[in-house]
């Protein structure tokens, strides 16, 4: 697997995991009564830990995916790029 493909996979999982972590942080900080008075601090603290913790996890997930997926994740040239245009 090339580094470019692994970076694409890692970015996809990194963003997804951080969206889940942000949602969990907001719910935890607003629903759990002891955290409610300082909800802003706890959301930022949970997100800071999440941003650091999910990076290595996302990088390692790329190696665990099936080999067939790797080639499909690269951006390929569109078959329509050689199609005729309407320009005169």
C-alpha positions as CSV (number, residue, x, y, z in Angstrom):
1,X,0.0,0.0,0.0
2,X,1.3,3.4,-0.9
3,X,1.5,6.2,1.6
4,X,-1.0,8.3,-0.4
5,X,-3.7,5.6,-0.1
6,X,-3.0,5.1,3.6
7,X,-3.1,8.9,4.2
8,X,-6.5,9.0,2.4
9,X,-7.9,6.2,4.6
10,X,-6.4,7.7,7.7
11,X,-8.0,11.1,7.0
12,X,-11.3,9.5,6.3
13,X,-11.3,7.7,9.6
14,X,-9.7,10.6,11.6
15,X,-12.5,12.9,10.6
16,X,-15.2,10.3,11.3
17,X,-13.8,9.4,14.7
18,X,-13.5,13.0,15.7
19,X,-17.1,13.8,14.7
20,X,-18.2,10.9,17.0
21,X,-15.9,12.1,19.8
22,X,-17.3,15.7,19.5
23,X,-20.9,14.5,19.7
24,X,-20.1,12.3,22.7
25,X,-18.3,15.2,24.4
26,X,-21.2,17.6,23.9
27,X,-23.7,15.0,25.2
28,X,-21.5,14.1,28.2
29,X,-20.8,17.7,29.1
30,X,-24.4,18.8,28.9
31,X,-26.2,15.8,30.3
32,X,-23.9,14.7,33.1
33,X,-24.7,17.1,36.0
34,X,-21.2,17.5,37.5
35,X,-19.8,18.5,34.1
36,X,-22.6,21.0,33.2
37,X,-21.2,24.1,35.1
38,X,-17.9,23.9,33.1
39,X,-19.3,22.4,29.9
40,X,-17.1,24.5,27.7
41,X,-13.9,23.4,29.4
42,X,-14.9,19.7,29.3
43,X,-15.9,19.8,25.6
44,X,-12.5,21.4,24.7
45,X,-10.6,19.0,27.0
46,X,-12.3,15.9,25.6
47,X,-11.8,17.1,22.0
48,X,-8.1,17.8,22.6
49,X,-7.5,14.3,23.9
50,X,-9.6,12.9,21.0
51,X,-7.6,14.8,18.4
52,X,-4.3,13.3,19.7
53,X,-5.6,9.8,20.4
54,X,-7.4,9.2,17.1
55,X,-4.5,10.1,14.9
56,X,-2.5,6.9,15.4
57,X,-5.7,4.8,15.5
58,X,-6.8,6.2,12.1
59,X,-3.3,5.6,10.6
60,X,-3.3,1.9,11.7
61,X,-6.8,1.3,10.4
62,X,-5.6,1.6,6.8
63,X,-3.4,-1.5,7.1
64,X,-6.3,-3.5,8.4
65,X,-8.6,-2.9,5.4
66,X,-8.9,-5.6,2.7
67,X,-6.4,-5.3,-0.2
68,X,-9.3,-4.9,-2.8
69,X,-10.3,-1.6,-1.3
70,X,-6.9,0.1,-1.7
71,X,-7.0,0.6,-5.5
72,X,-10.6,1.9,-5.4
73,X,-9.7,4.7,-3.0
74,X,-7.4,6.4,-5.4
75,X,-8.9,9.2,-7.4
76,X,-8.9,8.2,-11.0
77,X,-9.3,10.2,-14.2
78,X,-12.9,10.5,-15.3
79,X,-13.8,8.6,-18.5
80,X,-15.7,11.8,-19.6
81,X,-12.5,13.9,-19.9
82,X,-12.0,12.6,-23.4
83,X,-15.6,13.2,-24.4
84,X,-16.3,15.8,-27.2
85,X,-17.3,19.3,-26.1
86,X,-19.7,21.8,-27.5
87,X,-17.1,24.5,-28.0
88,X,-16.6,25.7,-31.5
